[in-house]
Every structure is written in C-alpha cells, then in structure tokens.
Amino acid sequence: MTNFPLKIILALALALVISCSSDDDDSKLNAVKKERVTGISQKGPFARGSKVAIYELNAKWEKSKKSSEGETDDNGYFDIKIKNGELASPYIILEANGRYFNEVSGEITTTPITLNAITDVSNRSKVNINILTHLEFERVLELVKGGKSFSAAKKQAQREVLEALGIDVGERGIMNSENLNIFGSGTGDAILLVVSILFQGNRSVEEVSSLLGKFAGEIRDRGTSETIIEEVKKGLEEVDIDRVKDYVQNQNPDAKDPDLSPYLPKPPEPSSSSIRPSSPSISPSPSPSPSPSPGGGGGNSGQRRSSSAIAALVSSSSELSSSSSEALSSSSEASSSSFNTFIDRRDSKPYKYVKIDEQEWMAENLNYETLSGSVCYAEGVPGVSSDSIAKNCNKYGRLYNWDAAKAACPSGWHLPSNDEWNVLMKYVIPTCSDDSDCPDAGTKLKARSAWTLVGFTPEGTDDYGFSALPGGYYFLGNFGEIFGEPIEIGNWWSATTYSSDEAYARAMGNGHNEVKWSYDMKIFFFSVRCLKTPTFTDTRDNKTYKYVKIGTQTWMAENLNYNATGSKCYAEGVPGVSADSIAKNCTKYGRLYDWSTAMALDASYNYDSYSAAAKHQGICPSGWHLPSDAEWNILMKHANPGCADNDNCAGAGTKLKATSGWNTGGGYIAGTDDYGFSALPGGHGGSDGSFYNVGDNGNWWSASEVSSLNARYRYVDYSAEGVVYYSYAKTGFQSVRCVKN
C-alpha cells in the first residue's frame, strides 16, 4: 500500500473543509454597511402611502425586529433610509402593506394586501417587492434552514413556483424575482405580470390574499402545489388580457407591451352544467318604496315581483326561449336592413350590427360578462335552472349597472351618449324632440317577435334592423332581488349622467309604441346596445382619429398628433427621457403646439396680434378647424346649460374627462366622459423646453387671442370638476382638439 505524504493529506483535509463551507457560507451573518434600500412595491403598483418595512434575519433565519420603514409614492416606489447606515445581516425581509392598482379591473383597491420579499443586500440596494417574491419567500427560508445556500434556495424556490403554475422558463431561468417589474420588457417581467393576473382574476383582495397563502404554503412544504393549482388557473376565465394590457399602459405610459401568450397556462374547461353568478359591484342602499319600473315601461312592469313569483315566471317563459329565438332570427333576415357581423375578440362572440343613417348600431344586446356589475336575467333566483339563465343571456344579453356598462363595449365601440340616442330617435321619427319621449319610434325599432304578452298584440315592425328586445331589468335593494319581467320591458343605458347617482336611459314597453326617455339610478341593471365609434383619416400622415357628435357640434375625441414643425411630444428634449417614452406620450396624449403653430401662422404671431376668421383651420386636418372661444362656449353650455360665456364652467370637466388615464392621487375626481369627448391630461410645455403636469391636467388652445402675447385656452385638472377659462403665453405648448366645419 502506498503511503501519501503528510503534506498531501493535510491539503486534502483543508480542501474538504473549504468545500463544505462553500463560497456561499450563510452561517456567518456579518453586518453590512447600507445607507438606503429602494425599490418598487407591486401587485399592481401599491398606492401612495403604503407602508414598507425592513426586517433583518438572525443566524437562525428568524425575523428580528423591524429595523427601518418607509412609504410608497404614486407609482409604488419606496426609498428607505437605513438607521445608522448599517444592517446587522445582509439577509433581510421586506414587507409591503397597502392598497394597490388592480391590473384586471383597472382600479385602485379599497382593501390593503401584504406582500413580502427576501433578499441578500450584500451587493445590492434596489429590491422590488412583488407577487413572485411573496410566493417564494417562505420556501426560501425552509430550504436555507435545511442546509441550502441562500442563492441556491432562491433559484430553486422560484423555479418550483413557476413550474407549479405550468410556466416553463427553460434551463437558463429568469432574473431574481426582486429584479422584476410588471412594466418591464424582459421575459421575467412578462411572467411576473402573468402570475399577477392568474392570482387576481375576478377576486376580491381577501380572496387573493387567501389564495396566495394557500399556494405559498404548499410550495413551502412540498415544493409544488397540487390541490389548488386549478383554482389559481380559473383566474384566466374572467380576464380580458388585451384590456389588462391597456390598463397597465394607462397606469404607466412607459410600460412595455410584452407578448404574454407563451406564459399563459391553459385555463380549466368551464363546466357546461353551471353558470357562475357575477357579483355586481354595487352596495345595497336604502330603497324607495315600490314605484313604477325603470324607464316608465308599459304593461304590468310597474309591479315589483317577489323572488318566488319571478322563479315561476322565468321558468315558464324560458320554455319559449328556443322557438322565440328562431322567430327572431327569421324576422331579422326579413328586415329591410342588411346586417354585418363582427367578433368581440374578448370572448369570440359574434354580433350583428346595422347602419342606420350615419350611425352603426349593434343589432342585438351585449352579452359580454364583465368582471363585476353584470348579470343574466334571473341569475341567482332560487328555483331557476342554470339552463334557463343561460338561455336568457343568449337571447336578451346581459344586464349591467351603469358603471359596468360604461366599460363593457368591445374595442371600437362605445356606450352611446344621450345625444347619440337623440340622433337615432330623430332619424326614426323626424318630429321627435331631443331629450323627450319619442312616439311611434318603439314600433319601428322593436324586433318582430319576443314582445308577445297575453292581452297585447305584437307591434314591432323592425324597420331598420335594430331588433330591440325586452331584456327586463334588475335591481338590488333592501327589498331583495327584483327582476323586471323580460317580456314586458326593455331598458338601455346611455353614457350620459343626470346626477352623481343617476344616468339617462331609453325604454320600450310591451303594448306601447313610444321610446321613453328617462333618467334612472346607476345601480339599476339595464341592457346595453353599443354604437360603433366613428373615425376619419388625416390624409397628411394617414393617422386615424375618433370623433363624436356632441349637441350641434362634432369634435375630435382625441388630441391632435400631427407632427408639424414647431410641435413637440411631452418631454421631448428632456435629458434622460428615452425616445420610446417620448413617442408613447405623443401616441397617448397627442402633440403639444405653441399658438402660432396651432394656428398654422408664422412664428412672429406669437408676439403680434392676429384676428382669426370663423372656422380657422390652423393645424387641423382638412374639413376641421381650431375651435374659437365661441365654439368652446357652446360645448360648455351643452355640458352645463347654466355656464356663462367666456367663464369657468362648473361640472363640465367631470363630464368631459376620460374615465381612465388620469393620475389618481389625493383629491382625484373621476371623469364620467358623458359624451365621448375623452379629455386626457397631456400637460403643457414652456418656451424654455420645460414640461409640466402630464397626467394631472389637460390644456387646449382656442383660436381666440387676448393680446399680442396671450391667447385663450381651456383647462381641466385631475382634482377639479370644472373647466377653467384662462389665457396663456402664445409661446407655451398645449394640446389641440379640432371641431368639424
């Protein structure tokens, strides 16, 4: 036997000791110098004022006392100064608690959530907190307590979480979870957004927290999740991915647009034997004593019925559903109007639509299941079968409260304003007045079937293929669930508010030939007919713009984005702002123009007087012009008839603001976008290259000047209800809205 020299034996022993300790020795938790820790807290971004705390870990991997804490800003960003500039351990847990932007609903939650992250800050100071850091952090602790190095535990825990969700990241994997950002462009960022969507779905904050806890617990204990993974994947059944991406883009214009499809797990097949009731996003409020039904429909519809009576009614009426649908189909084909068809890409449902004069209307009621605020007729009524409920939705469409109705229409379509309903009424019956009942219009718009009721004669002639159906209504109040009888009355929302609690609607009743004009409580659930959003093309650069008729005027429904010499995108030329971000500002908000550029005049007129003729085209496309003060006054008075000319106009800002795309910080007053004007906060710029207040306010030039140096404009702020009438230096940069000649 050969004897090894003592030196070799000692060297081998030393090597063994070194290999056992490894270069990732976590048993020694040495203090680290650290001035601050920064990052972003995201489910979606946490709201301003959310709390973020740092906890140090001891040698037993136990959470010690809180060492430092801070708060988030409007974008979920935090910057925490470390006490005494030192952490006792490089391994820390960060805990974020607060309300957050729900990327599925596009709203800030009212209930807080808590998310955690565990990280090694030896060589980093930026740590993001998100849903992946939360799902893996208990598993990381379990693995390091079992002897794994911290870095190996992090990689293993992340891979186990993603594999349990059916997301394949390949051999290379993705970056550490605390590096990821749902607004980013990388593979890991896209995966983070997918995981966030999966757990959010159509769930309350409490349900999300519970699901996260159950899933993370299974990962912690077994490294996989077998019992609740299908429950997680059900989140996809409720989600319109394109709409989520729009919400994310609206929340952060700099957000990238990654392809999520490679990482979306296939959702479980829904059961055909049951229909999941939606949970209307309304709060029960004291109900007035029984009164006539919404919209003033005819027949017995003024009577509110008990749930048991409705169950018997719907059960019997649903037996006629199949034959009635066949009759409707044949009557539609017999109509004098020819139908076109489009597909709602959110759920692949086809819809007929018809051109009636210059408008294009859906020729059937919308049947898109929103995340909240919509029901099928008789949904949740005891004794009514799921098959009958499904037939009601297939025949009559869904019923929506007003908030849900506002956002329910497919892309390229919108909930018609009260003005747009007026246009339809006057085309059908030219003698009808705006904002009033329209005699005989109901007869011409009703479908030729499905309005039969004992004692009445079918009276629909469906002259234009509108094919109005009596979808009934739904109301949730202290008296319980009340459904209007579907063969008696049809009610359709408009996008226009009457008050903070009421909005305008149209109704048709069995045995009545008119279309009723009314305003009803927004918590009622009515049918929705969508109207195609009209567009035109600017032949100078082939850009397409939406436009809308408001009273006697036709306005562009988005800001002008024509690249004229002297115009700017918001933040153009600002050091450190990327070209991509600048381009996105132009795409979303349009370009900003000084007054002479907006007027298409020589730059000298920023310092000299100019008296514009009526309908001065300026920088607007052919057939359109820059609105004068007088034309802005007409719009203001339409929004609020009590407003004086050339003055601030109370309440008009709320009615003209887009319902999304505005900063939602303290004092935010949401827009209702009553007419489809969709005002967005493009901010403004100075002649010195500075820019201000994008997201906070919108500013639009008029063709009317005040002096050689100043011109008039209108101003809307995120925290105000009105429209401000003011003047600004002509050398400043503001948005342009054009009005049709």
C-alpha positions in Angstrom: 0.0 0.0 0.0 1.3 3.4 -1.0 1.7 6.0 1.8 0.7 9.6 1.0 2.9 12.3 2.3 1.6 14.2 5.2 1.5 17.5 3.2 -0.9 15.9 0.7 -3.2 14.6 3.4 -3.3 18.0 5.1 -4.0 19.6 1.8 -6.9 17.2 1.1 -8.3 17.8 4.5 -8.1 21.6 4.1 -9.8 21.3 0.7 -12.6 19.3 2.2 -13.2 21.9 4.9 -13.3 24.6 2.3 -15.7 22.7 0.1 -18.1 22.1 2.9 -18.2 25.7 3.9 -18.7 26.8 0.2 -18.3 30.3 -1.1 -21.9 31.0 -0.1 -21.5 30.4 3.6 -24.7 31.6 5.2 -23.8 30.6 8.8 -22.0 33.8 9.4 -24.3 36.8 9.1 -21.9 39.7 9.1 -23.2 43.3 9.4 -23.2 45.3 6.1 -23.0 49.0 5.5 -26.1 50.2 3.8 -27.3 53.8 3.6 -30.7 53.0 2.0 -32.8 50.4 0.2 -35.0 51.4 -2.7 -37.4 49.6 -5.0 -41.0 49.2 -6.3 -43.9 47.5 -4.4 -46.2 45.9 -6.9 -49.2 43.6 -7.1 -50.1 46.3 -9.4 -48.2 49.3 -8.0 -49.0 50.0 -4.4 -50.9 53.2 -3.8 -49.3 56.3 -2.3 -48.8 56.0 1.5 -48.5 52.2 1.5 -46.1 51.0 4.3 -42.8 49.2 3.5 -40.8 47.7 6.4 -37.4 46.1 6.6 -36.7 43.2 9.0 -33.3 41.7 9.5 -32.7 38.0 9.7 -30.6 36.5 12.5 -28.3 33.4 12.3 -31.3 31.1 12.8 -33.0 32.7 9.8 -35.6 34.2 12.1 -37.1 37.6 11.5 -35.8 40.1 14.1 -37.3 43.4 15.0 -38.2 46.0 12.4 -35.1 48.0 11.5 -36.4 50.6 9.1 -39.5 51.6 7.3 -40.9 54.0 4.7 -43.8 54.7 2.4 -44.6 54.4 -1.3 -45.3 57.2 -3.8 -48.0 57.1 -6.5 -46.0 54.6 -8.5 -45.3 52.2 -5.7 -41.7 53.4 -5.4 -40.1 53.5 -1.9 -36.7 54.8 -0.7 -35.9 53.7 2.9 -33.0 55.2 4.8 -31.4 52.6 7.0 -31.0 53.5 10.6 -27.3 54.3 11.4 -26.4 53.2 7.9 -25.9 49.6 8.9 -27.8 46.3 8.8 -26.9 43.5 11.3 -27.3 41.0 8.5 -27.2 41.0 4.7 -30.3 38.9 4.6 -33.5 40.9 5.0 -37.2 40.6 4.6 -39.2 43.5 3.1 -42.9 43.7 3.9 -45.2 46.0 1.9 -48.8 46.6 3.1 -51.3 48.8 1.3 -53.9 49.3 -1.4 -52.8 48.6 -4.9 -53.7 49.1 -8.6 -55.7 46.1 -9.7 -54.4 45.4 -13.2 -57.5 43.3 -14.1 -60.2 45.9 -13.1 -58.1 49.0 -13.8 -58.9 50.4 -10.3 -57.2 51.1 -7.0 -58.4 48.5 -4.4 -60.2 49.7 -1.3 -58.7 46.9 0.8 -54.9 46.5 1.6 -52.8 43.5 0.8 -49.4 42.4 2.3 -46.6 41.1 0.1 -43.1 40.0 1.2 -39.6 39.7 -0.3 -36.5 38.0 1.0 -33.1 39.1 -0.4 -29.4 39.4 0.1 -28.3 43.1 0.1 -24.6 42.4 0.3 -24.2 43.7 -3.3 -27.4 45.5 -4.0 -29.6 48.3 -2.7 -32.6 48.1 -5.0 -35.2 45.4 -4.2 -38.6 45.1 -5.7 -41.5 43.5 -3.8 -44.0 41.6 -5.9 -46.2 38.5 -6.1 -43.3 36.2 -7.1 -41.1 37.4 -4.2 -44.0 36.7 -2.0 -44.8 33.2 -3.3 -41.2 32.1 -2.9 -40.0 33.7 0.3 -41.3 31.1 2.8 -39.9 28.3 0.6 -36.5 30.1 0.6 -36.5 30.1 4.4 -37.4 26.5 4.5 -34.6 25.5 2.2 -31.9 27.5 3.9 -32.9 26.1 7.2 -32.5 22.7 5.7 -28.9 23.4 4.6 -29.2 25.0 1.2 -27.1 28.1 0.4 -29.2 31.3 0.1 -28.6 31.7 -3.7 -29.4 28.1 -4.4 -32.5 28.3 -2.3 -33.7 31.4 -4.2 -33.2 29.8 -7.6 -34.9 26.6 -6.5 -37.9 28.3 -4.9 -38.5 30.5 -7.9 -38.4 27.5 -10.3 -40.7 25.5 -8.1 -43.3 28.3 -8.0 -43.2 28.7 -11.8 -43.3 25.0 -12.6 -46.3 24.6 -10.2 -48.1 27.3 -12.3 -47.2 25.5 -15.5 -44.8 28.2 -16.7 -41.7 26.9 -18.4 -38.6 29.1 -18.1 -36.1 26.7 -19.7 -32.7 25.9 -18.5 -31.5 29.4 -18.0 -34.4 30.5 -15.9 -35.1 34.2 -15.3 -33.7 37.0 -13.2 -34.2 37.0 -9.4 -37.8 37.9 -8.6 -36.8 41.1 -6.8 -35.4 42.4 -10.1 -38.7 42.1 -11.9 -41.2 44.8 -12.8 -44.7 44.3 -14.4 -43.9 47.4 -16.5 -40.7 45.9 -17.9 -39.8 44.4 -21.2 -38.0 41.2 -20.2 -39.2 37.6 -20.2 -39.2 37.7 -16.4 -41.3 40.9 -16.3 -43.9 39.3 -18.7 -44.0 36.2 -16.5 -44.5 38.4 -13.4 -47.5 40.1 -15.0 -49.0 36.7 -16.0 -48.6 35.4 -12.4 -50.2 38.6 -11.0 -53.1 38.2 -13.4 -53.6 34.5 -12.5 -53.9 35.2 -8.8 -56.0 38.3 -9.3 -58.7 37.1 -11.7 -62.2 38.2 -10.7 -61.3 38.0 -7.0 -61.5 40.4 -4.1 -58.4 41.4 -2.2 -59.3 39.0 0.6 -59.7 36.1 -1.9 -56.3 37.0 -3.5 -54.6 37.0 -0.1 -56.2 33.7 0.9 -55.2 32.1 -2.4 -51.6 33.4 -2.1 -51.4 32.0 1.4 -52.6 28.5 0.4 -50.4 28.3 -2.7 -47.3 29.6 -0.9 -47.9 27.1 2.0 -48.0 24.2 -0.4 -44.8 25.4 -2.1 -43.1 25.9 1.3 -43.9 22.4 2.5 -43.6 20.3 -0.7 -42.0 22.4 -3.4 -45.1 22.1 -5.5 -48.9 22.8 -5.5 -51.3 20.1 -6.4 -54.5 20.8 -4.6 -55.3 24.4 -5.5 -53.5 24.9 -8.8 -56.7 24.6 -10.8 -58.3 27.2 -8.6 -55.5 29.5 -9.4 -55.8 28.9 -13.2 -59.6 29.7 -13.0 -58.5 33.3 -12.8 -57.9 33.3 -16.6 -61.6 32.5 -17.2 -62.5 36.0 -16.1 -59.8 38.1 -17.8 -59.6 40.1 -21.0 -55.8 40.1 -21.5 -55.9 43.0 -24.0 -57.9 45.1 -21.6 -55.4 44.3 -18.8 -52.5 45.5 -21.0 -54.5 48.7 -21.8 -54.9 49.3 -18.0 -51.2 48.7 -17.4 -50.4 51.1 -20.2 -52.7 53.7 -18.8 -51.2 53.3 -15.4 -47.7 53.8 -16.7 -47.2 55.2 -20.2 -43.6 53.9 -20.2 -44.8 50.3 -19.7 -43.6 47.8 -22.3 -46.0 45.6 -24.2 -44.6 42.1 -23.9 -46.1 39.1 -25.5 -47.8 37.2 -22.6 -49.1 34.3 -24.6 -46.1 31.9 -24.2 -46.5 32.0 -20.4 -50.3 31.8 -20.0 -51.3 28.4 -18.7 -54.3 26.8 -20.4 -57.4 27.6 -18.1 -59.5 24.7 -17.0 -62.6 23.9 -19.1 -65.7 25.5 -17.6 -68.5 23.2 -16.6 -71.4 23.4 -19.0 -73.8 22.4 -16.3 -73.5 25.5 -14.2 -73.4 29.2 -14.7 -71.3 31.2 -12.2 -73.2 34.2 -10.8 -71.5 37.5 -11.2 -71.2 39.7 -8.1 -72.4 43.1 -9.0 -70.1 45.8 -7.8 -72.7 47.8 -6.0 -73.5 48.4 -2.4 -77.1 47.8 -1.2 -78.6 51.1 -0.3 -82.0 52.0 1.2 -84.6 51.5 -1.5 -87.5 53.9 -2.0 -91.0 52.5 -1.6 -92.2 50.5 -4.7 -92.6 52.7 -7.7 -93.1 52.3 -11.4 -90.3 50.3 -13.1 -87.3 52.0 -14.7 -87.9 53.9 -17.9 -91.7 54.0 -17.4 -92.4 50.8 -19.4 -95.9 49.7 -20.0 -98.0 46.7 -19.1 -97.6 45.4 -15.5 -94.0 46.3 -15.4 -94.6 48.9 -12.6 -95.1 46.0 -10.2 -92.0 44.6 -8.4 -92.3 40.9 -8.0 -91.1 38.6 -5.3 -88.3 36.1 -6.0 -90.7 33.2 -5.9 -93.0 34.8 -8.4 -90.1 35.6 -10.7 -88.9 32.0 -10.4 -92.2 30.7 -11.7 -92.4 33.4 -14.3 -89.0 32.8 -15.8 -89.3 29.0 -15.6 -92.4 29.1 -17.8 -91.2 31.8 -20.1 -87.8 30.1 -20.7 -89.6 27.2 -22.3 -90.5 29.6 -25.2 -86.8 30.7 -25.5 -85.8 28.4 -28.3 -88.8 29.0 -30.5 -88.7 32.7 -29.9 -85.0 32.8 -30.9 -85.8 31.1 -34.1 -88.6 33.5 -34.8 -86.3 36.4 -34.1 -83.7 35.0 -36.5 -86.1 34.7 -39.3 -87.6 38.1 -38.7 -84.2 39.7 -38.7 -83.4 38.1 -42.1 -86.7 39.5 -43.4 -85.9 43.1 -42.2 -85.3 45.7 -44.9 -81.9 46.4 -43.4 -78.8 44.3 -44.3 -76.7 43.1 -41.4 -72.9 42.9 -41.0 -71.2 40.9 -38.3 -68.2 41.4 -36.1 -66.5 39.3 -33.5 -65.8 40.5 -30.0 -62.3 39.3 -29.6 -62.5 39.2 -25.8 -64.8 36.1 -25.8 -65.2 35.3 -29.5 -68.9 36.1 -29.5 -70.3 37.3 -32.9 -72.7 40.3 -33.1 -74.8 41.6 -35.9 -74.7 45.3 -36.5 -76.7 47.6 -38.8 -76.1 51.0 -40.3 -79.0 53.4 -39.6 -78.3 56.7 -41.4 -74.8 57.8 -40.3 -74.7 55.6 -37.2 -73.8 51.9 -36.9 -75.6 50.1 -34.1 -75.3 46.6 -32.7 -78.4 44.8 -33.8 -78.6 42.8 -30.5 -78.0 43.4 -26.9 -74.4 43.0 -25.5 -73.7 39.6 -23.8 -70.2 40.2 -22.5 -69.6 39.0 -18.9 -67.8 41.8 -17.2 -65.7 41.2 -14.1 -68.4 42.7 -12.0 -71.6 44.6 -12.3 -73.5 42.4 -14.8 -76.0 39.5 -14.5 -78.1 37.3 -16.7 -81.8 37.7 -16.2 -82.9 35.7 -13.1 -79.3 34.8 -12.1 -79.3 33.8 -8.5 -83.0 33.5 -8.2 -83.9 30.3 -6.3 -85.6 27.6 -8.4 -84.4 28.9 -11.8 -82.2 26.4 -13.6 -78.8 27.3 -15.0 -80.0 26.3 -18.4 -82.9 28.8 -18.3 -80.5 31.5 -17.0 -78.0 30.8 -19.9 -80.9 31.0 -22.4 -81.9 34.4 -21.1 -78.4 35.7 -21.6 -78.2 34.2 -25.1 -81.5 35.7 -26.1 -81.6 39.0 -24.3 -77.9 39.7 -23.5 -76.7 40.6 -20.0 -77.9 43.3 -17.7 -75.4 45.9 -16.5 -75.2 48.5 -13.8 -74.2 51.9 -15.2 -70.5 51.7 -14.1 -70.1 48.3 -15.7 -72.0 49.4 -18.8 -69.6 52.3 -19.4 -66.7 50.0 -19.9 -68.5 47.0 -21.3 -68.5 47.6 -25.1 -65.8 46.0 -27.4 -62.9 47.9 -28.7 -64.0 50.3 -31.5 -67.5 50.5 -30.0 -68.9 52.6 -27.1 -71.9 53.1 -24.9 -74.0 55.7 -26.8 -74.4 59.1 -25.2 -77.8 60.7 -24.7 -77.1 62.9 -27.7 -76.4 59.8 -29.8 -79.7 58.3 -28.8 -81.3 61.6 -29.8 -79.8 61.3 -33.2 -81.4 57.8 -33.6 -84.8 59.0 -32.4 -84.9 61.9 -34.8 -83.9 59.7 -37.7 -86.7 57.2 -37.0 -89.2 60.0 -36.2 -88.0 63.4 -37.5 -90.6 65.3 -35.5 -89.3 64.0 -32.1 -87.6 66.5 -29.9 -84.3 66.0 -28.1 -84.5 64.6 -24.6 -88.1 63.6 -24.6 -90.3 60.6 -25.3 -90.5 59.7 -29.0 -93.9 58.4 -30.1 -94.0 55.6 -32.6 -90.2 55.1 -32.5 -90.7 52.0 -30.4 -92.8 50.3 -33.0 -90.2 50.9 -35.7 -87.3 49.7 -33.5 -88.7 46.7 -31.8 -88.0 43.1 -33.0 -91.0 41.5 -34.7 -91.1 38.8 -32.1 -90.5 38.3 -28.4 -92.8 41.1 -27.3 -95.9 38.9 -27.2 -97.8 39.1 -23.9 -101.4 38.0 -23.1 -103.8 40.8 -23.9 -101.4 42.6 -26.3 -100.6 42.3 -30.0 -97.1 42.1 -31.3 -96.4 45.5 -32.6 -92.7 45.6 -33.7 -92.0 46.3 -37.3 -88.2 46.5 -37.0 -87.9 48.9 -39.9 -84.2 49.4 -39.6 -82.9 46.0 -38.2 -82.3 47.5 -34.7 -84.3 44.5 -33.3 -84.9 45.8 -29.8 -85.7 43.0 -27.3 -87.3 43.2 -23.9 -84.4 42.2 -21.6 -86.1 43.4 -18.4 -84.1 45.0 -15.6 -82.5 44.0 -12.3 -82.3 45.9 -9.0 -80.6 45.1 -5.7 -82.0 46.9 -2.7 -83.3 46.3 0.8 -86.4 44.6 -0.7 -84.2 41.8 -2.1 -83.5 40.8 -5.6 -86.1 42.2 -8.0 -86.2 41.4 -11.7 -88.5 43.2 -14.2 -90.3 40.7 -16.4 -88.3 40.2 -19.6 -91.3 40.0 -22.0 -92.7 43.4 -20.8 -89.9 46.0 -21.0 -86.5 46.8 -22.5 -84.2 49.4 -20.9 -80.9 50.6 -22.4 -78.3 52.8 -20.7 -76.8 55.9 -22.2 -73.3 57.1 -21.2 -74.6 60.5 -20.0 -75.1 61.3 -16.4 -78.0 63.2 -15.0 -76.6 63.4 -11.5 -73.9 61.7 -9.4 -76.3 58.8 -8.8 -78.4 58.8 -12.0 -77.9 58.5 -15.7 -80.1 58.8 -18.8 -81.7 55.7 -20.4 -84.2 54.7 -23.1 -87.0 52.2 -22.6 -89.7 50.4 -24.6 -92.7 48.7 -23.1 -95.0 46.0 -24.3 -98.2 47.4 -25.7 -96.6 50.9 -26.0 -95.4 52.4 -29.3 -93.1 55.1 -28.0 -89.5 55.1 -26.8 -89.4 56.5 -23.3 -86.6 59.0 -22.3 -85.8 58.9 -18.6 -83.0 59.1 -16.0 -82.6 56.2 -13.6 -80.4 55.2 -10.7 -77.0 53.9 -11.8 -77.4 50.9 -9.5 -80.2 49.5 -11.8 -79.1 46.9 -14.2 -80.2 47.5 -17.8 -79.4 46.2 -21.3 -76.5 47.7 -23.4 -76.5 48.5 -27.1 -73.1 49.5 -28.3 -72.6 52.1 -31.1 -69.6 51.9 -33.4 -67.1 54.7 -32.8 -66.8 56.8 -36.0 -63.3 57.6 -37.3 -61.7 59.6 -40.0 -58.2 59.6 -41.5 -55.9 62.7 -41.7 -54.6 62.4 -45.3 -51.4 64.3 -44.4 -50.0 61.4 -42.4 -52.7 58.7 -42.5 -53.3 58.9 -38.8 -56.8 57.8 -37.8 -58.8 59.8 -35.2 -62.1 59.1 -33.4 -64.7 61.8 -33.4 -68.0 62.3 -31.6 -71.2 64.4 -32.1 -72.0 66.5 -29.1 -75.2 68.5 -29.4 -74.8 70.5 -32.6 -71.0 70.1 -32.8 -68.7 67.3 -34.0 -65.5 67.1 -32.0 -62.4 65.0 -32.4 -62.4 62.5 -29.5 -58.7 62.6 -29.0 -55.9 65.1 -29.2 -54.3 66.0 -32.5 -51.0 64.2 -33.1 -49.8 65.8 -36.4 -46.1 66.3 -36.5 -45.9 70.0 -37.6 -42.7 71.9 -37.5 -42.5 73.6 -34.1 -44.7 71.0 -32.3 -43.4 68.7 -29.5 -44.2 65.5 -27.8 -44.3 65.8 -24.0 -40.8 65.6 -22.5 -39.1 65.9 -26.0 -35.6 67.1 -25.5 -35.5 66.4 -21.7 -32.2 64.7 -20.8 -32.6 61.2 -19.6 -36.1 60.6 -21.1 -36.0 57.8 -23.7 -37.1 58.1 -27.2 -39.6 55.3 -26.6 -41.2 57.1 -23.7 -41.4 60.4 -25.7 -43.1 58.5 -28.6 -45.6 57.0 -26.2 -46.5 60.4 -24.8 -47.4 61.5 -28.3 -49.4 58.4 -29.1 -51.4 58.7 -25.9 -51.8 62.5 -25.4 -51.1 63.9 -28.9 -48.5 66.6 -29.7 -48.2 69.9 -28.0 -48.2 73.1 -30.0 -47.4 76.8 -29.4 -50.2 79.1 -30.5 -48.8 80.2 -33.9 -48.1 76.5 -34.8 -51.7 75.6 -33.7 -53.0 78.4 -35.9 -50.6 77.5 -38.8 -49.2 81.0 -38.8 -45.7 82.4 -38.9 -43.9 82.2 -35.6 -44.0 86.0 -35.4 -47.7 85.9 -34.4 -46.6 84.5 -31.0 -45.8 88.2 -30.4 -48.2 90.0 -32.8 -52.0 90.2 -32.9 -54.0 88.1 -35.3 -57.8 88.2 -35.7 -58.9 84.8 -36.9 -61.8 84.4 -39.3 -64.6 81.9 -38.4 -63.6 78.3 -38.7 -59.9 79.0 -38.9 -58.4 75.7 -40.0 -55.0 76.2 -38.4 -53.1 72.9 -37.9 -56.3 70.8 -38.1 -56.9 68.3 -40.9 -58.9 69.4 -43.9 -62.6 69.8 -43.0 -61.8 70.6 -39.4 -60.7 73.7 -37.6 -59.3 75.1 -34.4 -62.3 76.0 -32.1 -62.9 79.6 -31.2 -63.9 80.8 -27.8 -67.5 80.9 -29.0 -67.3 77.3 -30.1 -65.8 76.2 -26.7 -68.7 78.1 -25.1 -71.2 76.0 -27.0 -69.6 72.8 -25.7 -69.5 74.2 -22.1 -73.2 75.1 -22.2 -74.1 71.7 -23.5 -72.3 70.1 -20.6 -73.8 72.7 -18.1 -76.5 75.0 -19.5 -76.0 77.3 -16.5 -72.5 78.2 -17.6 -71.8 81.8 -18.8 -69.9 82.5 -21.9 -66.2 83.1 -21.6 -66.0 81.9 -18.0 -65.2 78.9 -15.9 -67.8 76.1 -16.2 -68.6 74.1 -13.1 -69.2 70.4 -13.6 -68.1 70.3 -17.2 -64.7 68.9 -16.5 -66.1 65.8 -14.9 -68.4 65.2 -17.9 -65.6 65.7 -20.5 -62.8 63.8 -18.8 -61.9 60.3 -19.9 -62.8 57.6 -17.3 -59.1 56.5 -17.2 -55.7 57.8 -18.0 -55.6 60.5 -15.3 -53.4 60.5 -12.2 -55.4 59.2 -9.2 -53.6 60.7 -6.3 -55.1 62.7 -3.5 -58.1 64.8 -4.5 -58.7 62.9 -7.7 -62.2 63.4 -9.2 -63.0 60.8 -11.7 -64.4 61.7 -15.1 -67.7 60.3 -16.4 -67.0 61.0 -20.1 -70.7 61.6 -20.8 -70.3 62.4 -24.4 -67.2 60.5 -25.5 -65.0 63.7 -25.6 -62.5 61.6 -23.6 -60.3 64.5 -22.4 -56.8 63.4 -21.4 -54.2 65.2 -19.3 -51.5 66.0 -21.9 -49.8 68.6 -19.7 -48.2 71.6 -21.1 -44.7 73.0 -22.0 -42.8 76.2 -21.8 -40.8 78.1 -24.4 -37.7 77.2 -22.5 -38.1 73.4 -23.2 -39.7 72.6 -19.8 -42.7 70.4 -19.4 -45.3 70.2 -16.7 -48.2 68.2 -15.3 -48.8 65.3 -17.7 -51.3 63.1 -16.1 -52.6 65.9 -13.9 -54.2 68.4 -16.3 -55.2 68.9 -19.9 -54.9 72.3 -21.8 -56.4 73.1 -25.2 -55.9 76.1 -27.3 -58.7 78.2 -28.8 -58.3 80.3 -32.0 -59.1 83.5 -30.0 -56.4 85.7 -28.7 -56.3 88.0 -25.7 -53.5 90.2 -26.8 -50.4 90.2 -29.0 -48.7 87.9 -26.4 -51.5 85.7 -25.0 -54.3 83.5 -26.3 -57.3 81.8 -24.7 -57.4 78.1 -23.7 -59.5 75.7 -21.7 -58.0 73.8 -18.8 -59.2 70.6 -16.9 -57.4 69.3 -13.8 -57.5 65.8 -12.3 -58.7 67.2 -8.9 -61.4 69.6 -10.3 -64.9 69.2 -11.6 -65.0 72.2 -13.8 -63.4 73.6 -16.9 -61.2 76.7 -16.4 -61.3 79.6 -18.9 -57.9 81.2 -19.0 -55.2 82.7 -21.1 -51.6 81.6 -21.7 -48.5 82.9 -23.4 -48.6 82.1 -27.1 -45.1 80.7 -26.8 -46.2 78.0 -24.5 -47.1 74.5 -25.7 -50.6 73.0 -25.3 -52.9 70.3 -26.8 -55.2 70.8 -29.8 -58.8 69.5 -30.2 -60.3 70.2 -33.6 -64.0 70.7 -34.4 -65.6 69.8 -37.7 -66.6 72.5 -40.2 
